[in-house]
Amino acid sequence: MTIRHNIAALLSIALVAVACRPPIGGSVEPSASSIAGELRPSKEISVTVHLPGAPDVLTAPLAFAAASETIAAAGITLNQVAPTAGEAPFPLVASKSRLQLYFATPAAVLASETARSSLVMIANLQQTTSMALVAPAGGAATAVDLSNTTILVQGMVGDEVPLLALLAREGAENVTVEFPADSSIPLDLTPLFDGTYAAAFLTRYDGLARAQEFISFETGLPVGPDGITVIDLGDTSGVNGLGLWMEESVISDEDFNIAAALILIGLTDGLAFCRDEPTECASVFEQGGETDRFGDSLAWSVDQFNSSVWPAPKGVLDVSSVSIDGITVNTSILERAIANLPAEIDRIGESWEPSGVTLPLE
């Protein structure tokens, strides 16, 4: 049975150098993915998951996966690393003992010639986009109002492509975008509220919270939901969320294939944990020491993240129906993971509902 109670109190982050950077990981009580068939590579493998930006609540289900006894017993270590300023967005590193996995949107992969020609999607994390276009209250109220302005984008190069297409469809003209100078650190929205940018394209599970929690220059209090305007971009169903990617050249390596399947099993369990225990999931991330946000604020973020994942009618991480021009999809690793997934892990989450946590404004 999955052990999920008091998990936050048992989390321990180990900062070990990986590629000259500290990984973000965790060590918790064994999870349901401790029993995952006979999957076991013939050698020890280090798996590095590259995050799309500074650590956020996405770190919690990955930390849960890193604690899987199956992963440890199979000789696999799982680390997460945030991007480093000036580093290539997809630092492909050939290795016989280290497997590189990448969380990114299809738009970001397509924007990188290296990634586009090298990576395949092995899992689809988010069923819907979790991005929101936000302006300070009293500023832009519609897409057209953003004509001839510059927008800050929280994400990777390429994530602006669907945004610009949506803006153009809604009538905005001559819009430019910029990215944070260092996406490895928590997003600072001062440039949004001091007028440097007219709006910001933000993740709902991190950036949107930061916008509402921004301390007003005038009052010294959080601006709250009344201090921002979420700009309607019309139908966003064509905008894809995060997927998990792997180098196509190593999929045929049996050991890497097994390792990737084990990671997907652990991640499935971690996502189910965050779905069923959102407050505990938030505590896992908070006690990992990688965040500048706390308490109910993080629980609210877990709700927002969960809403882009659950319920999953075809099963969480399902990639079989993904069809995007220019990218390659591989279903075999997820199929292997599902075949060895413990029966008690619910991949559907049919009864999921938001926990109702409201964003604190104190």
C-alpha positions, 0 to 999 in steps of 0.5 A: 500500500502506498505510504503517504502520511506524514511524508513531508516530515520525512523529506530530506533534500540531498545537495550533490553536484550533478553537472556542476549544479545541485540537484533537487531531489528527495528521500521519503518513505517507500511508495506504491511504485516500490513493486514494479514488476521485474524492471531492472537495468543491468547497470547503475544509471543516473537520471537527470531531469531538467526542469523548465525553470526555477523549482516550483510545485512540479518538483514535489511529484518528482521528489516523490518519484525519487523516493521509490524503492524500485528506483533505488533497488534498480541502481537508479538515482534520480536528480532534478536540475534547474536551468543555468543562466547562459546554458543551452536550454537543452544541454544534450550530454552523450553518456553511457551511464547518465540518462537525460530527461527534459520537461518542456512544452512542444513549442520550446522543443520546436524552437530549438534545432538541437532538441527538435532533431534529437528529442522524442516525447515519452510522456504528456504531463499536462492535458491543458495549458497552465499559462495566463496572460496578466497585466496590472490592474488599470493597464491593458485589459484586452489583447488589442491593448497590448499592441506595440508593447513588450511582454515578459514570458515565464518559460523557455524560448519557444513558449512565446510562439503560441502566445504571439499567435493568440495575440495576433488572432485577437488583433494585437500588433507588433508585440515583442517578448522578453524572458527573465535574465536568469530563469533558474531563480524565482521569478521577480515580477517587479518589472511587471508592476513598475511599468517595464512590461505591459503584461506577463505570460505566467504559469498559473501554478507559480507566476499567477500566484506571484502576481497576486502576492506582489507587494504593492508599491503604494500600500505595502500589501499584496495586490491580490486578485483585484490588483491584476487583470487576467487577459482573455486570449480566447480559445487556448485549447490548441496550446500544449502543456509540458511533456517529458522528453528523451533523446531518440538515440538512446531509446533503443538502449535497453537499460535506458529504456528500463530506467525511463519506464521506472521513472514514469512509474514513480512519476505517476505515483508522485502525481497521484500523491499530489492529487490525493494529498495536495497539502502534503504535496505542498509541504514536500516542496516547501520542506525541500528548501527550494522555494520562497513561497510557503503554506497555503500559497503552495497548496493553492499552486498544487491545486492549479497544477493539478487542474492541468493534469486531472482528471485524466480520462486516458490515463495520466502521462498518456501520449498515444493521442498526441499529434503535433507537427514537427515532433516525434512521439514514442509510446513504448516506454509509457506502455512498458511503465503501465504494464508494470504499474502497481494496481493501486495507483490510480491513473485516471483520477476521475473524482478529482476536484480542487481542494478549494484552498484560496490564495492567502493575501496576508 
